[in-house]
Structures are given as C-alpha cells and as structure tokens.
C-alpha cells in the first residue's frame, strides 16, 4: 500500500516477522529529518499502530508492509 492510502482509526493486515498480523493504526507521526547532506528539508512520516494479536504498540516506518484493510479481526 501507499502512505496516502493508510487512514488512522482503521484496521489493516501487516507483514511481520512472525507472520501476517492485524493492526489498528492509531495516528500519524511526523518527525523532522535533520542533517541531510543534500540540504532538503523533508519530514519523515511514520504511523503509530497497535498489534491486535499481542496488544503491543508498534511504529510503522514503511507502508509497504501493510497488505490490505480488513473489516474485522481474524
């Protein structure tokens, strides 16, 4: 998926090292990137999510591992 397709408050399937797990995206986090060698002032966008299988909070640094939206937890 793309970053623009991920919406906070919705449930998605996520590729994790333990397999495919359901997550709930809580919010988007914007962090400034300091000290870039090319002088570009770009912010890094991450997502805070909750792993619904374990209950732990995780940070998604890449939207590539998000597979699809789900309506109910498996």
Phi, psi and omega in degrees: 000167176258159179301324183290342181271348182272127183241127176300141180098354180253160181258140182223163170263139187230134176282117181238166180297334179270359181129200179267124183235149175279140178229158173242118180282122183272307181197168178262138180243129178249122180240133179288146176254111182264151171074030177287137185291334182272359177081001180288137179257079182251139176266150178259129181256125177236167176236136172268130183221164178243127176285114184284347178279320182251339182088002181276154178268134180231162178243123180269112180268346180221135179276356183294327183280353177279124187275299182198167177278143177237151180270330180221158181282138180288000000 
